[in-house]
Amino acid sequence: MLRFHFSAEDLARTRVAAAPHALWEIAASLHRFQTPAGRWAYAHWYRTARERLREAGLESAVRQILLPLYPRASYWPDFLTPLEGAAGLEAGLTAILATPPARVAAELAALARIRRVPPYLARLPERGPRAELAGVLRAYHRAVIEPHEEWMHEGVHTERVRLARHSLDGGTEGLLGGLGPAVRWRHPRLEIGTYPTEHDIRLRGRGLLLIPSYFCWKGPVSLADPALPPVLAYSLHHEQPRPAPGSPSLEILLGRARARVLCATAAGATTTEAAHRAGVTPATATHHTTALRDAGLITSHRHGNSVIHTLTLLGATMLSRNVQDASR
């Protein structure tokens, strides 16, 4: 169980990351190689990731350096996911290189207490090996993260729109209550019941940075050291309302592809995101979102270079009634 303890000041200072955090995404993507759980959600990424790593000559480095440093469902060193990474990969790598050697050594010692640390990694307090690690992280990001940055950025934009609605309806407490099934708000605590260790973090006026993560699956993750700036990385993948098998009323009314696009906008989605969720091309999704908008079922708003589609009251009512009918 992980618990964040909030004061009124912490509620006022809680915020949501504006873009994917490159180093948290690296960590979470490495965890995807370590378990089949949720692999279906990343099938389009997983199919090409191993091939890209092989082409980049990174298979050995991932196996011998990165996977031992980032064990799934376990402790890994906090210095690998510095807050500065919110400003981009290079800012994060600079922070890794600037970490005091004593802190790096202490965190590696904590890792060594629960699993074997290869001798090379034990030298990371030294500047040279840490610079080599930064180079491996940069190359890994280029090979398997950058090709999917469009999905990641659009996913974060969609999540911020979804959370903005919760915030408008219920304030910061409404936002904290809408983070998904793995996270529970019980004033004045935010609780993650599936966390592998008992951990209490008292925010003490620092607030909490929420980091929606594309590659994080199910279980939210935080830093081990409560003295560091508090963050919570959590999964972008939430269950969407959809017609149940055997109850095709919405598909009969709208057609299968258009019904799926409507379901894809339940939590807010860009055209590309809706296409991905519905299993259609972006051009087809554009055609269907235009029709749904003309019918008054969705509304569309431009956000930077993307258009975000959300349900209207009519669309939400239609989708909700269809799900209720399907459950009878």
Buried (B, 14 or more C-beta within 10 A) or exposed (E): EBBBEBBEEBBEBBEBBEBBBBBBBBBBBBBBBEEEBBEEBBEEBBEBBEEBBEEBEBEEBBEEBBBBBBBBEEBBBBBBBBBBBBBBBEBBBBBBEEBEEEBBBBBBEBBEEEEEBEEEBBBBBEEEBBEBBBEBBBBBBBBBBBEBBBBBBBBBBBBBBBBEBBBEEBEBBBBBBBBBEBBBBEEBBBBBEBBEEEBEBBBEEBBBBBBBBBBBBBBBBBBBBBEBEBBBBBBBBBEBBBBEEEBBBBBEEBEBBBBBBBBBBBBBBBBBBBBBBBEBEBEBBBBBBEBBBEBEBBBBEEBEEBBBBBBBEEBBEBBEEBBEEBEE
